């Protein structure tokens, strides 16, 4: 049985390059590939061919205008990305297509599902991922979707595939025995009980990264993505994690993580890593032990991570820096104490300042996530957020427009104020979509002006905070690998030259603006 696991395109359809490896699909593929009856492949339709010449970096002001390009592409059957997807599905001819669905990618996920059915009407289409998990009832209203794997998918998908492989005719009765599965029979939707989480994550094989279409499209650093834990114990009102992970956190052993790092260095020739945990430093003692083992084993890697400001202290930041950490992403969201409480972020602006001072003390580059457009946000709240952004020293700002994900607290608040229709057009939902306006106290016209003004300042700020030193250090770390792999030298040089060129252009435009 052939199975194609697909990461749908989104940024690529806007004309922006993305070269990450879809870790979730890698874990699923590893589980499925253990069965000799199954031929599973990963297709990341988000990753462009280098001949497309898509930029890796783009100004926020430009990004806001590009969401319409994504919307228009959904109606264009002749778009080259859909043509590529059609050809991949036609040539591989899968019996099953599994799609990882986030809210912003709902439109492209549905498009792929219809393409799969047009190639082979008997092809089974399975949706998984955050949006499919929390909105499975409405997802299954689509004729092109047969099953939804809810929550943590490895065991549920394996059980479903086993059933489809073994059962030639009538397997409907057996479907009810698969926990974590939603499906439909004669247009009636059924939801089986939730599946218990995998308690020991070490039992999972490393993500499968060999069985990938167009592997030549990835940069060496693309293979360096890792997760060391699953879950988040916090209750941020805009985040769907509580509905997916139910506040439960499970950890992989440090030994397994070090083994995976070693394997990636050996197999994929990179020493650049990013740990995609929701909060890498959640367990303080574990974080310190991990950093010390990295130093003890002389792994000399460059790495980044995501965490919360209230999970950082002087010792942790110091140890992370010494262990090769070069970049940290922190969620701040707002400069308004009132909104921080409203969204249940669980941090204070004082804690933000303390964390930022530590990061600057140890010269650790950081990215600060901010979000505007919450349902109960006022003009004064937005002003406080902008002022707080401007106080942060050496921060790269990641700006988002509030996007109400189904089943979250802020989504329900927006519904209560009748700011969301009963049948939302999920294709319009994106952190950089100008169609996003879910505010009670600010008009769409005024909010658009706010976004344009904030975006302009963020672009100027970020142009001053591109870390060329970090890029050079990462290249030095890989020198021993590059010498043995001449082709990597060329790829590294191309990537670095593109980024330097972009930096020069941004600085030139900024200088022109200052001269005026």
C-alpha positions in Angstrom: 0.0 0.0 0.0 1.3 3.4 -1.0 0.9 6.4 1.4 1.8 10.0 0.6 2.1 12.3 3.6 1.7 15.9 2.5 2.6 19.3 4.0 0.4 21.7 2.1 1.8 24.9 0.5 1.0 28.3 2.1 3.9 30.8 2.1 5.1 29.3 -1.2 1.8 30.3 -2.8 2.5 33.9 -1.6 5.9 33.8 -3.2 7.9 33.4 0.0 10.5 30.6 0.4 10.3 28.1 3.3 12.7 25.2 3.6 11.9 23.6 6.9 11.4 19.8 7.3 7.9 18.8 8.5 8.9 17.0 11.7 5.4 15.7 12.4 5.2 13.9 9.0 8.7 12.6 9.7 7.5 10.8 12.8 4.5 9.4 11.1 6.5 8.2 8.1 9.0 6.5 10.5 6.1 4.5 12.1 4.5 3.6 8.8 7.8 2.6 7.2 8.4 -0.1 9.9 5.7 -2.1 8.1 7.1 -3.8 5.0 3.6 -3.8 3.4 3.6 0.0 3.3 5.5 2.3 1.0 5.3 5.8 2.7 6.8 9.0 1.3 6.8 12.6 2.5 6.0 15.5 0.1 6.6 19.0 1.5 4.7 21.1 -1.0 5.7 24.2 0.9 9.4 23.9 -0.1 10.1 25.6 -3.5 12.4 24.6 -6.2 15.4 26.9 -6.1 14.7 27.9 -9.7 11.6 29.6 -8.4 13.9 32.2 -6.9 11.6 33.0 -4.0 13.0 35.3 -1.3 13.6 33.9 2.2 13.1 37.3 3.8 10.4 39.8 3.1 9.2 43.0 4.7 6.1 42.9 6.8 4.5 45.7 4.8 4.9 43.5 1.7 3.8 40.4 3.4 0.4 41.9 4.3 -0.4 42.4 0.7 0.7 38.9 -0.3 -2.1 37.0 1.4 -4.4 37.8 -1.5 -2.0 36.0 -3.7 -2.6 32.9 -1.7 -6.4 33.4 -1.8 -6.3 33.8 -5.6 -4.1 30.8 -6.1 -6.8 28.6 -4.5 -9.0 29.4 -7.5 -6.3 29.0 -10.1 -6.2 25.3 -11.2 -3.3 26.1 -13.5 -1.0 27.5 -10.9 2.4 25.8 -11.2 2.3 24.6 -7.6 -1.0 22.7 -8.1 0.3 21.3 -11.3 3.4 20.0 -9.4 1.2 18.5 -6.7 -1.0 16.8 -9.4 2.1 15.3 -11.1 3.5 14.0 -7.8 0.2 12.4 -6.8 -0.3 11.0 -10.3 3.2 9.6 -10.6 3.4 8.1 -7.1 -0.3 6.9 -7.3 -0.9 6.6 -3.6 -3.7 4.5 -2.1 -3.8 7.0 0.8 -3.0 10.7 1.1 -2.4 12.0 4.6 -2.4 15.8 5.0 -1.2 17.9 8.0 -3.7 20.7 8.4 -3.2 24.0 10.1 -5.9 26.6 10.1 -4.1 28.9 7.6 -3.5 26.0 5.3 -7.1 24.8 5.3 -7.8 26.0 1.8 -4.7 24.4 0.2 -5.4 21.2 2.2 -8.8 20.9 0.7 -7.4 21.7 -2.7 -4.9 18.8 -2.4 -7.7 16.5 -1.2 -9.7 17.2 -4.3 -6.7 16.7 -6.5 -6.1 13.3 -4.9 -9.7 12.3 -5.5 -9.5 13.5 -9.2 -6.4 11.3 -9.8 -8.0 8.3 -8.1 -11.5 8.4 -6.8 -10.8 5.4 -4.5 -7.9 7.1 -2.8 -8.5 7.6 0.9 -7.8 11.1 2.2 -6.8 11.4 5.9 -6.5 14.8 7.7 -4.5 15.3 10.9 -2.9 18.3 12.6 -4.1 21.1 14.8 -7.1 22.3 12.8 -8.4 18.8 11.9 -8.1 17.9 15.6 -10.2 20.7 17.0 -12.7 21.0 14.2 -13.1 17.4 13.0 -16.9 17.6 12.7 -16.9 20.4 10.1 -13.8 19.0 8.4 -15.6 15.8 7.6 -18.4 17.7 6.0 -16.1 17.9 3.0 -16.7 15.1 0.5 -12.9 14.9 -0.2 -12.0 14.0 3.4 -12.6 10.4 4.6 -10.9 10.3 8.0 -9.5 12.6 10.7 -6.7 11.5 13.0 -7.0 13.6 16.1 -4.2 14.7 18.4 -1.0 12.7 18.6 -1.2 10.7 15.4 1.5 7.9 15.3 -0.5 5.0 16.8 -3.9 6.1 15.5 -2.6 6.4 11.9 -0.8 3.1 12.2 -3.9 1.3 13.5 -6.0 2.8 10.7 -3.5 1.8 8.0 -3.3 -1.7 9.4 -7.1 -1.9 9.1 -7.1 -0.6 5.6 -4.3 -3.0 4.5 -5.9 -6.1 6.1 -9.5 -5.4 5.2 -10.6 -5.9 1.7 -14.3 -5.3 1.9 -16.3 -4.5 5.0 -14.2 -2.8 7.7 -16.7 -0.3 9.0 -17.4 -2.1 12.3 -13.7 -2.2 13.0 -13.3 1.6 12.7 -15.0 2.1 16.0 -12.2 0.3 17.8 -9.6 2.9 16.8 -9.2 5.6 19.5 -8.4 9.1 18.3 -10.2 8.6 15.0 -13.1 10.5 13.4 -14.8 9.2 10.3 -18.1 9.1 8.4 -20.4 6.4 7.2 -23.2 7.2 4.9 -22.6 10.9 5.6 -23.0 10.4 9.3 -19.9 11.5 11.3 -18.5 9.4 14.2 -15.9 10.4 16.8 -14.2 7.6 18.7 -12.8 8.3 22.2 -9.6 10.2 22.4 -6.4 8.2 22.4 -4.1 8.3 25.4 -0.8 10.0 24.9 2.4 8.1 24.2 4.0 8.0 27.7 7.5 7.1 26.6 8.6 9.2 23.6 11.9 7.3 23.4 9.9 4.4 21.9 9.4 6.5 18.8 11.9 6.1 16.0 13.7 9.3 14.9 11.8 11.2 12.2 12.2 9.6 8.7 14.1 12.1 6.6 15.2 9.9 3.8 11.9 9.1 2.1 11.2 12.6 1.0 10.3 14.0 -2.5 12.7 16.7 -3.7 15.2 16.3 -1.0 17.6 18.5 -3.0 15.4 21.5 -2.2 16.4 21.6 1.4 19.3 23.5 2.9 21.6 21.5 5.2 20.2 23.4 8.2 16.7 22.2 7.3 17.6 18.7 8.6 18.6 20.1 12.0 15.1 20.6 13.4 14.4 18.5 16.6 11.8 18.3 19.3 12.8 17.2 22.8 9.3 17.2 24.3 5.7 17.3 23.5 3.0 19.4 25.2 2.5 22.7 27.0 1.1 23.2 30.5 0.1 26.9 30.0 -3.3 28.3 29.1 -2.8 31.2 26.7 -6.3 32.1 25.4 -5.3 32.4 21.8 -3.4 29.1 21.5 -4.9 25.7 20.5 -2.3 23.7 22.5 -4.5 23.2 25.6 -7.1 21.5 23.4 -4.5 19.3 21.7 -2.1 18.5 24.6 -4.5 19.0 27.5 -1.7 20.7 29.6 0.3 17.4 29.6 4.1 17.5 28.9 6.2 14.5 28.1 10.0 14.5 27.6 12.4 12.5 25.5 15.5 11.3 27.3 18.6 13.5 26.9 20.6 10.5 25.7 18.1 10.0 22.8 18.3 13.7 21.9 22.1 13.5 21.8 22.0 10.4 19.7 19.7 12.2 17.2 22.0 15.2 17.0 24.9 12.9 16.3 23.0 11.1 13.6 21.9 14.3 11.9 25.5 15.7 12.0 26.8 12.5 10.4 24.0 12.0 7.9 23.1 15.5 6.8 26.3 17.5 7.3 25.0 20.3 9.4 25.8 21.7 12.9 22.9 24.1 12.8 19.9 23.0 14.9 16.5 24.4 16.1 14.6 22.8 19.0 10.9 23.2 18.3 9.5 22.5 21.7 6.8 24.8 22.9 9.1 25.7 25.9 12.5 24.2 25.8 13.5 25.5 29.3 10.3 24.3 31.0 12.2 21.8 33.1 15.1 23.8 34.5 17.2 20.9 35.8 16.8 19.0 32.5 17.8 22.1 30.5 20.9 22.6 32.6 21.9 18.9 32.3 21.3 19.0 28.5 23.5 22.1 28.1 26.3 20.6 30.2 26.2 17.4 28.3 26.5 19.3 25.0 29.6 21.0 26.4 31.0 17.8 27.9 30.6 15.9 24.6 32.2 18.7 22.7 29.4 18.7 20.2 30.0 22.4 19.2 26.7 23.0 17.5 24.9 26.2 16.9 21.2 26.1 18.0 18.1 28.0 18.7 14.9 27.4 20.6 11.5 28.8 21.7 10.6 29.4 25.4 8.8 31.8 27.8 10.4 34.8 29.5 9.4 33.4 33.0 11.4 30.2 32.3 14.7 32.0 31.9 17.2 33.0 34.7 20.9 34.0 34.8 22.3 30.5 35.1 20.1 28.9 32.4 20.9 31.7 29.9 24.6 31.5 30.7 24.7 27.7 30.3 22.7 27.9 27.1 25.1 30.4 25.6 28.1 28.3 26.5 26.5 25.2 25.0 26.1 26.8 21.6 22.7 28.5 21.8 22.8 31.5 19.5 19.1 32.4 19.2 16.0 32.3 21.3 12.4 33.1 20.4 10.2 34.5 23.3 6.5 35.1 23.3 5.6 38.6 24.7 2.4 39.2 22.6 1.5 42.6 24.1 2.8 45.6 26.0 -0.5 46.1 27.8 -0.8 44.6 31.3 -4.6 44.5 30.8 -4.4 42.4 27.6 -1.7 40.1 29.2 -4.3 39.3 31.8 -7.1 39.1 29.3 -5.3 36.4 27.2 -4.0 34.5 30.3 -0.4 34.8 29.2 0.7 34.3 32.7 3.7 36.7 32.5 4.3 40.3 33.5 6.1 43.1 31.6 8.6 43.2 34.5 9.5 39.5 33.8 9.9 40.4 30.1 12.4 43.1 30.9 14.3 40.9 33.2 14.6 38.1 30.6 15.6 40.6 27.8 18.3 42.1 30.1 19.7 38.6 30.6 19.7 37.8 26.9 21.5 41.1 26.2 23.9 40.5 29.1 25.1 37.2 27.5 24.8 38.6 23.9 22.2 36.1 22.9 20.2 37.1 19.9 16.5 36.9 20.4 13.2 37.2 18.5 10.2 38.7 20.3 6.8 37.6 19.2 4.0 40.3 19.4 0.4 40.1 18.4 -2.2 42.8 17.9 -5.9 42.7 17.1 -7.3 40.8 20.1 -11.2 41.1 20.4 -11.2 43.3 23.5 -8.0 45.3 22.6 -8.3 49.1 22.5 -6.4 51.9 20.7 -4.6 52.6 24.1 -3.6 48.9 24.4 -2.0 49.0 20.9 -0.2 52.2 21.7 1.2 50.5 24.8 2.4 47.5 22.8 4.2 49.7 20.2 5.9 51.7 23.0 7.0 48.5 24.7 8.4 47.1 21.4 10.5 50.3 21.0 12.0 49.9 24.5 13.4 46.5 23.8 17.1 46.5 23.0 18.5 44.4 20.2 15.2 42.7 19.5 14.1 41.2 16.2 10.3 41.6 16.2 7.9 39.0 14.9 4.6 40.7 14.3 1.3 38.8 14.0 -2.3 39.8 13.6 -4.5 38.0 16.0 -6.0 34.9 14.4 -8.9 33.1 16.3 -8.3 29.4 16.2 -11.3 27.2 16.7 -12.1 26.1 20.3 -9.7 28.6 21.9 -10.9 31.0 24.5 -10.3 34.1 22.4 -12.1 32.5 19.5 -15.2 32.1 21.7 -14.9 35.7 22.9 -14.8 36.8 19.2 -17.9 34.7 18.5 -19.7 36.1 21.5 -19.2 39.6 20.1 -20.4 38.2 16.7 -17.0 39.0 15.1 -16.8 35.5 13.4 -19.4 34.1 11.1 -21.0 30.7 11.7 -19.3 29.4 8.6 -15.8 31.0 8.6 -13.7 31.2 5.5 -10.6 29.6 7.0 -8.5 30.7 4.0 -8.7 34.2 5.2 -7.3 33.3 8.6 -3.6 34.1 8.8 -1.2 36.0 11.1 -0.4 38.2 8.1 -3.8 38.6 6.6 -5.4 42.0 6.3 -8.8 40.3 6.3 -8.2 39.5 10.0 -10.3 42.0 12.0 -11.9 40.5 15.1 -12.1 43.6 17.3 -14.9 45.1 19.2 -13.6 48.6 19.9 -11.5 49.4 16.8 -12.8 49.7 13.2 -11.3 47.7 10.4 -10.2 50.9 8.7 -8.4 52.2 11.8 -6.9 48.8 12.5 -5.5 48.7 9.0 -3.8 52.0 9.6 -2.4 50.7 12.9 -0.9 47.6 11.1 0.7 49.7 8.4 2.3 52.0 10.9 3.6 49.2 13.1 4.8 47.1 10.2 6.8 50.1 8.9 8.6 50.5 12.2 9.1 46.7 12.6 10.8 46.5 9.2 13.2 49.3 10.1 13.9 47.8 13.4 14.6 44.3 12.0 16.8 45.7 9.3 19.2 46.8 12.1 19.1 43.4 13.8 20.0 40.8 11.2 22.8 38.9 12.8 25.5 38.5 10.2 27.9 37.5 13.0 25.8 34.5 13.7 25.7 33.4 10.1 29.5 33.6 9.9 29.9 31.6 13.2 27.5 28.9 11.9 29.6 28.7 8.7 32.8 28.3 10.8 31.2 25.5 12.9 30.5 23.6 9.7 34.0 24.2 8.2 35.2 20.6 8.9 32.1 19.2 7.2 32.3 21.7 4.3 35.9 20.8 3.5 34.9 17.2 3.1 31.8 18.1 1.1 32.7 20.7 -1.6 29.1 20.9 -2.8 28.1 22.1 0.6 30.5 25.0 0.3 28.7 26.2 -2.8 25.3 25.8 -1.1 26.5 27.6 2.0 28.0 30.4 0.0 24.9 30.9 -2.0 22.7 31.0 1.1 25.0 33.5 2.9 25.4 35.7 -0.2 21.6 35.9 -0.6 21.2 36.9 3.0 24.0 39.4 2.9 22.6 40.9 -0.4 19.2 41.2 1.3 20.8 42.9 4.3 22.6 45.4 2.1 19.4 46.3 0.2 17.5 46.8 3.4 20.2 49.0 4.9 20.4 51.0 1.6 16.6 51.6 1.6 16.7 52.5 5.3 19.6 55.0 4.6 17.6 56.5 1.8 14.6 57.0 4.1 16.8 58.6 6.8 18.4 60.9 4.2 15.0 62.2 3.2 
